[in-house]
């Protein structure tokens, strides 16, 4: 039976799904800007990688794989991280999972024990607190300042750390706000966590969900979280970059500077067995080296983001300026009683958006930019007209 504290975390998204079901009859006329489902479809090169992996027949090629993943696939991820991001990972640092959700689960389970606290800046991806509760941990939600474009509040994190803190869980770049945290913020966070470890005499893990790291518009010299704090576990999903979220392939990777590097990676592997749901399919593991070799042109995302931000602002919306991800986060117009009232009004006019309570926040809504160009063009006039109620 689902515990009451989990029920309450499930409710906002389930309420939105009721709204979605109510307008599903619109079919192709529905402008769905809620989830990051790329309506343009999967790149032909990504489909070819799956076909090639399936057509190359070898003994036991689609049978059970080791917990943690096939050695060849794990090595391919480590090599790619070293080449592209300068992280000296080895194959044993990388634990393959069926997407980022499973990776977050095993990272949380490795970081703490039941009753420990996880600090989570909000707004955050919808299921961070849910997964923490399911792991027996206590999510401690820390609101980010709206007037600072939802930049990390390192001072608030420092004040929130206690002797029960086992982890900080954040998204870099952030979902739903589309922010890339600055170098100064990440370095300051690393220093806060190092001092807290010394003060409380216990380890703290930084769980860095980097699922959207391939969607940063302007590459800067900002460090990855793993270079700002040694005890970091990186989470990633291949589904976003290759637009095949439903194929469920990702990883949790232990930073090469992690003080318990080998022990942490071994524990992640053991949790894939204990949970029973954290091993990706053999086919996706076989396709992984081919997927890593692909580069897609996502330059359209920057122009779509700019178009949506500018048109919303011109219409009177207050928009948090994004610099990454597929999302735009804007304030709910004052004409509506709350975020759900606004989202319901949009849905009646054929547009779907996600309300801030889904992200453990209030007063905002999130748009995804992955709808077809035609759907986006149909949806923007609806949003412009809705600002006044």
Secondary structure as GFF3:
##gff-version 3
##sequence-region A 1 389
A	DSSP	alpha_helix	4	23	.	.	.	ID=ss1
A	DSSP	three_ten_helix	24	29	.	.	.	ID=ss2
A	DSSP	beta_strand	31	32	.	.	.	ID=ss3
A	DSSP	alpha_helix	44	55	.	.	.	ID=ss4
A	DSSP	alpha_helix	71	85	.	.	.	ID=ss5
A	DSSP	three_ten_helix	91	93	.	.	.	ID=ss6
A	DSSP	beta_strand	94	97	.	.	.	ID=ss7
A	DSSP	alpha_helix	100	111	.	.	.	ID=ss8
A	DSSP	beta_strand	117	122	.	.	.	ID=ss9
A	DSSP	alpha_helix	128	134	.	.	.	ID=ss10
A	DSSP	beta_strand	138	143	.	.	.	ID=ss11
A	DSSP	three_ten_helix	146	148	.	.	.	ID=ss12
A	DSSP	alpha_helix	154	160	.	.	.	ID=ss13
A	DSSP	beta_strand	165	171	.	.	.	ID=ss14
A	DSSP	alpha_helix	183	200	.	.	.	ID=ss15
A	DSSP	beta_strand	205	209	.	.	.	ID=ss16
A	DSSP	three_ten_helix	213	215	.	.	.	ID=ss17
A	DSSP	alpha_helix	225	228	.	.	.	ID=ss18
A	DSSP	beta_strand	232	237	.	.	.	ID=ss19
A	DSSP	alpha_helix	238	241	.	.	.	ID=ss20
A	DSSP	three_ten_helix	245	247	.	.	.	ID=ss21
A	DSSP	beta_strand	250	254	.	.	.	ID=ss22
A	DSSP	alpha_helix	261	275	.	.	.	ID=ss23
A	DSSP	alpha_helix	282	292	.	.	.	ID=ss24
A	DSSP	alpha_helix	299	315	.	.	.	ID=ss25
A	DSSP	beta_strand	319	320	.	.	.	ID=ss26
A	DSSP	beta_strand	327	331	.	.	.	ID=ss27
A	DSSP	alpha_helix	339	348	.	.	.	ID=ss28
A	DSSP	beta_strand	351	352	.	.	.	ID=ss29
A	DSSP	beta_strand	354	355	.	.	.	ID=ss30
A	DSSP	three_ten_helix	356	359	.	.	.	ID=ss31
A	DSSP	beta_strand	364	368	.	.	.	ID=ss32
A	DSSP	alpha_helix	373	386	.	.	.	ID=ss33
###
